[in-house]
């Protein structure tokens, strides 16, 4: 079963659209949209397991220029 998560991202002022565009090109990201509210970009991502999801967030997503903070929310099926 694939592990999925939403990643809530805060960016530097004026960087949301560019951050969403760059993140949308990362393998494992299924959706990246710039939004309004307390977060600037919301991403949906998936990986084969929790460790790979963590690597995706830390190594790939957080490496995008303009990001100031992320919050990863794994999807659960209750």
Buried (B, 14 or more C-beta within 10 A) or exposed (E): EEBBBBBBBBBEEEBBBBBBEBBBEBEBBEEBEBEEEEBBBBBBBBBEEEEBBBEBBEEBBBEBEBBEEBEBEEEEEE
